[in-house]
Amino acid sequence: MSCSRGDKLRVEIFGQSHAASVGVTVEGLPAGERVDLEALQRFLERRAPGRSALSTARREPDRPVFLSGLTNGVLDGAPLTALIENRDRRGADYERFRDVPRPGHADYTARVKYGAGCDMRGGGAFSGRMTAPLCVAGGICLQLLARRGVRIAAHILSVGGVSDEAFDPMGLDTETAEALQERELPVLSPAAGAAMRAAILAAAAEGDSLGGVVECIVTGLPAGLGGPLFDGLEGKLASMLFAIPAVKGVDFGAGFGAARLRGSENNDAFAVRDGAVVTETNRAGGVLGGISDGMPLLFRAAFKPTPSIAKPQKSVRLSTMEETELVITGRHDPCVVPRAVPVVEAAAAIVLLDVLLAEGAAPAAPRGLAALRAEIDRVDGALVPLLAERMRLSDEIGRHKKEKALPVRDEAREEELLRRVKALAGEDCGKSVEAVYRGVLSASRARQGGEEP
C-alpha cells in the first residue's frame, strides 16, 4: 500500500480514519525556514470536520503534534513528522460493511486486494480523513511558496447544478484570494454560495449527497518548470490530485472545453509586456508541453457525490454471495466539496514546491525590501491586537491586586516569564525578545499604578 510520493520533497502519509492517529513525514524541506504555526492551524481549520451544518458531525480538533523536523518553529533539516490524533472515533459503526460493502466505497476492492482483515473503519486508509495530514504538509509548503512569490488559491466552482463565477485565467488579486479563506463556502459570488448551501441541505434532508468542482489558480510560478512526457507539470499535479479521495476528474486551462474549439480559437497569442514574454489569453492554463509558461496555472478537480447516503442501496452479502439491501447510517458529509478546497490547495503546493526544489528554482526565498516590509506588516497586524489584549488583562490583574493590597511588582513571576519568553524565541532572538518583554512588563506596571522604570 503506497502512501508516499515526491522527488526532492518526499511526503509519506500514514494511519487510518479510525486508528489512534493519522500523520505525515516530509523529507527535503529547506532548513532554516520558519513555520507560522497559527497560520497553519487556521488552514487546517478550513478542512476540519464538524465545523458546519454542511459537513459531517464528526468533531476533530485536528491540532498536529510535531515529533521532529521543527525546532522553535523553524524547520531544522531533519525529516518533519507530525501526528494528528483521531479522537472522535466510532469504529463499531463500520463492522457490518466487512460483509456487505458500501456502493461507491472502496470496501469491496480493498477486501479483494488486502483480504478480510483490511481496516475499513471509516474508510481506513481510503478515507477523506487522510487529507488532514496531507494539509499539514501542504499548509507548510504554501507558506514556503508564498515567500518565493508563488500563491495558490481555490474556490468552489460548482456544487450539483449550482455554479459560481469562474476565476479569471489571467490572475487573481490577493484581496479576493484572502476573502475566499474566510467564507463558510469559498465562492466568488455570495448568491451562488447561498444557492449551494440550500442545495446541500436539501440533498441531506432527502438522505442524499452532492458532488462538485473545485477550481484552483496559481500565480507567480516561473516559466520553465516541468518537462515533456512523464516529467510534465500537468501529469505530476494530476497524480497528486487523484490521490485525494472522491476526485474523479482533472482538467487544465480550457480543459475539455478546448475539444470544442478550433486551433485559431484555442491558441494563446504571445506578446511582450514590460520586457517579459506573456500570452494575451490563457486557455492553456499556464502549461505548454508539460512546462510552465509563466502565466497563471489554472486547473479544476471534479469530486463525486459522497457515497455514504441514507437512501436504500443494493449490495451483496459476501459471506453468502447473495444480493441484499443496505441502508447506511452514521456521520457523513452531504457534500465533500467545501472541505476539499484547502485540500486541493495543499496538494498543489506539495507538487509545486517539490518541482521548484528538484529543478533548483527554489533557493532561500529572494525577498526584497518591499516584500520583507509586507511580511513585517502582516506580523504586526497579528501581534498588536494581542499586545493590546495583554494590556487589558494586565489592567484587570491590577484591579485585583489593589483589592487585595498586593504589590504591583511580582519579581519572581516576571523573571520566570522572561525565562520562558527567551527560551521560546530561540538562541538567535532570545535576548532581543527578552528586552522587548521587559518593556511590556514595565508598561504593565505603569498601567497598574506602579513605578515607572
N, C-alpha and C positions, 0 to 999 in steps of 0.2 A: 504494500500500500504506500505509494509515493506521495509524500506531503511536503516536498521541498522543491525549490526552483531558483534559478538565477545563475549568472556567470561571475561577475566580480562581487555582486551583492547576493549572498545566499540566504534565502528565507526558508525556514522549516517550521511548519505549524504542527502542533501535537495536541492530543487529548480527544475527548468525545463530549457530546452535548450533555450527557448526564454522568460523566465521570467527575472526579473530585475537582478537576480544573481543566482549563484549556490554556495553551500557551504558545509562545513563539521564540525561536532563536534566530538571530540575524547576524551573519558574519560579513565583514567587509565595510561596515560603516566607518567613515573617516573619523579618526581620533581627534579630540580637541574641540569638537562641536558641542555647544550647549543645547540641551533639550528643554524647551519650555513645557514643564510637566502640567501646568494649569491649562495651557492651550491644548495639550494632548488630551487631557481629561474632558475638556469641552467638546473636542472632536469625537471622542468615544461616546459621549452622551447622545450625540446625534444618531448613533446606531443602536444604542442600548434598548433592551425591551422594557415593556411595562411603563413607558413614559406618556402614553397617549391612548385614547379610546380607539385609535386606528391600528393599534399593534396588539401583540399577544399580551395576556395578563401576567405572563412570567416576569418576575421582577428581579433583576440582577444589578448590583451596584457597578459592576464592570470597572473596578479600580485595579490596574495592573500592579503587581509587586515585581520589582526588578531584582533578579538574583545575581546578575553580573552584567558587565559592559557599561555600567553607568556609575560614575563616582562624583558625588556632589553635583549631580545634574549635568555632568559633562561626559560625553562618550569617551571611553578610555582605551579603545583599540581592541579590547577583548570581545569575544562573541557576546552579543547582548541577548539575555534570556529574560523573559517576562512571563509571569503566571497571572491568570485571571480565575478566581475561584468561582465555581458553579454552586451557588447557594440554594437557589430555588428549584430543586430537583424533584421530579415525581416519576422515577423510573418504572414503578409498577404499572403506570398507565399504559405502558407500551408492550407488556408481556404477550398479550394476545396477538400482536402483529407478527410474532415469530412464526405462527402457524397460518395466519390469514394476512397476507401482505396488503398494504395500503396501495390502491391505484395511484399512479403518479409519483410514488416514492421509490427509494432505492431498496426497500425491504426485500423484494424478490431477487433482484440482480445481485445484491450483496450476499444473500444466502447462497446463491448459486456459486459465486466466486470464493467466498470465505468460509462457508459452512454454517451450520445451525448455531454455532457459538458466537457468531459475529455480534458485537454490541450495537443494536439498533435503537436503543432507548433515545427518544427524541431525535432519531435520525443518525445517532452516533457520529462518526467522522464525516458523514454526508450532510450534516445539519448546517443550517444557516448560523448556528451558534459558533461555528468555526471561523466566521468572519470577524468575531471580536478580536482575537489575536492578530488577524490579518490587519485590522485597523490600528493596532498598536504599532506594528512595523510601518504601515503606510502613513500613519499620522506623523511619525518621526521623519520619514522621507519627505513628506510635504513641507516640513519646516526647513529641511536642508535644501530642498529645491527652491523655496521662496527666497532664501539668501543668495541664490545664484540667479535670481530674476525669472525663475520658471514658476508659474502659478497655475493651479488646477482648480476648476470649479465645475459642479454638475447641478442639474435640476431634473425634476420630473417632467418629461416631455409629454407623457400621456399615461392615463390610467383608464382601463376599459375603453370606452368610446369618448372620453373627455381629453382634450388636448390643450397643452399650454402653448404660449408663443415659443418659437424655436430660437436658439441662440443665433446671433449674428455671426456667421462664419468668419468674419474679418476681425473679430475680437470681442472682449468683454471688459468693461471697466471695473476697477477694484471695488467701488461702492456697491455696485449691483451684486458682485460676487459675495461680498461680506453680508449683504442683506439676505441673500438666499440661506445662509447658515443659521439665521435667527428665526426662520419661519417653521411652523409645525409641518407644513407641506412646502418644500422648497420649489416654488414656482415663480415665474416672472409675472404672471397675471393673477391678481387676487381673486378675480371672478372664476378663473379656471380652478384655482385651489379650492374654492368653496364648492364648486361642482364636483370635483374629485372626492372631497370629503363626504359629500352626500352620497355619491355612487358607492364608495367603500362601505359606508354604514348600511346602505340599503342591501348590498350583497351579503353582508354579515348577518343582517336581520333575517335573510332568507336561507341562512345556513350555507352560503356560497362564498366565493372569493373572486378576486380580480387580479389581472396581471397588468403590465405596463412597460413603458420605455424610459430609461434614464439617458439623458444626453450630457456629454462631458466635453469641455473645451480646455485646452492647454495653451497658454500664451508664454512668450519669452523663450521658447525652445529654439536653439540654434539650428541652422541648416547643416546637413551633412551627417546626421545620426542615422544608423541603421545600415542596410545593405540589401543586395538582391537575394532572391530565393529564400533560404532558411534564416538569413540574417535580417529579414525585413522587419521594420518597426511595427507594421500592422500585425504581422504574424506573432510577434512577441507579446503585443498588447492583447490580441485576441486569445492567445493561450492562457494568459492570466485572467482575463475576464470570464472565460468559460470555466475557470476553476471556482467562480462564485456560484454557489448553489442557486438553481432556478433560472440561470441565464440560458436562453435558447437561441439567441441570435446577436450578431455584432456587425455593424457596418460603419464605414468611414466616409466623411465628406458627403457627397450626394448619395453615396451608398447604392442601394438597389434602384433608387430613382435615376441614376445615371444610365441604367439599361434602357430607359425610355427616351434618352436624348440622342441627338446627333453629335458627331465629334465637334462640329462648329459651335454647338451649344454647351458642350461639357468642358472643353479645353479652357484652362485659365491662362489668359494672356499675360506675358511677362512685362514688367515695367521697371523703371528706376525711380526710387523715391529717396531723397536725402542721401544719395550715394550708395544705396543698397538695392539689390535685386528683390523685387516683390512680385506678386501676382495681383491682377486687378480684381479677380474674384477668387473664391476658394472652394470650388467644387471637389477638388482633390482631397480636401480635409487636412492639408498640411503635409502630405506624404506623396512622393513620386518615386516609383521604382523601389519602394520599401525604404526610402531615405527621406528624412525630414527636409522640407524645402524652406523653412524659416517662417512660414505662415502659421497661424494658429492651428493646432492639431484638434480636429473635431471628430467625435465618434459617438455612437449610440449602442446601448445594450438593452436587449429585449428580455423581460422577465415573465415567466409563465405564471398563471394564477396559482396561489397556494394550493397544493394538492389535498391538504387536510381540510375537509369540509364536512359539515354536519348532515348533508343530504345522503340518503342511502346510495351505496355504490356496489357494483358487482365485483366479487373477488373469488378466490379459491381457498379451500382448506387443504394445505399441503400434506397434512398427515393422512388424509383420506382421499386426496385428489378429487374432491367434489367441489362443485360451484356453490357459492354461498353469498349472502348479502352482508355488507359491512356498513356500520354507522360509526363514524369517528367522533369522539367527544374529547374534551380537554382544552388546552390553551394554544391557540394558533393565530398568526397574523391573518386578517382577512385580505390583506394585500401587503406583500413584502417590499413593494417599490419605495415607499417613503424612507424606510430604514436602509434601503440599498444604496441610496445616493452617496453617503460618505464611503461606503464600501467600494463603489466604482472609483471614487477619487483616490482611495488608498491603493487599490490595485494598479491604477495608472501611475501613481507616484513611485511605487516599488519598481516597476518596469523601467520607468524613465530615469530614475537615479542609477539603476543598475547599468543602463546603456551609457549614461554620461560617465560613470566611473570606469567602465570597461574600455571606453574609447578615449579615456584621458581628457574628457571635456568637462570634468567636474573637480578642478583643483579647489583649494581653500577659497571660499566664496569671495569673488572680487567685488567688494563693496566700496563704492566711492563715498565722498563726504555726505552727499545728499541722502544716500541710502542708509548710512550709519546714523545720521541725524533723525531720519524717519523711524529707524529702529529704536533710538533713544526716546522719541516722542511716544511710540507705542508702549514702551516700558513705563514711562512716566504716567501715561494715561491709566495704566493699571495700578501703579504704585501710589499716586497721590490720593485717590479716594480711600485706599487702605490706611494711609497715614492719618487722614482726617478722621476716619473711624476710630483709629487708635487714640487720637487726642480726645475724642468724645468719651471713649471708655475710661481714659485716664481721669477726665473730669468727674465721672461718676465715682471712681475709686476715691478721688479726693474728698468728695462729699461724705463717703463712708468713714474716711479717716477722721474728718472733723467731728462727726457724730460720736466717734469712739475715742476722741482725743489722742489719736495716734500720730506719731511724727510723719511728716511728709516723705522724708527720705528713708528708704529701706536698703541700706548699703549691701547687705548680703544678697537680697534678691536682684539688685542691679548688677552686681558682679557675676552672678550666675547667668543672668540674661545675656550679658556681654560675652561671657564664655561660649554660650550656645550659639549666639549670632556669629561670632568669629569662626566657630567650627563649621557652621552651615555654609559660610561664604567661601571656605576653602583657603588654601595657603596663599593663592595669588591675590585674593581680595580681602582676606580676613581683617587685616589691620585697618584698611580704609573703611570697611563696613562698620567695624567697631567704633571708629571715630564718628561716623555718621550717627550711630545709635547713641553715642554719648550726648550728642546734640539733641536727639529726640528725647532722651531722658531728662535732660536739662530743661527743655521746653515744657515737658510734662510737669516737672516740679514747680516751674514758674506758674503754670496754669492752676496748679493745686494750692497756690499761695505760699510756696516755699521760697527759698533763697534763689536769687539769680546767680548763675555761675560766674 
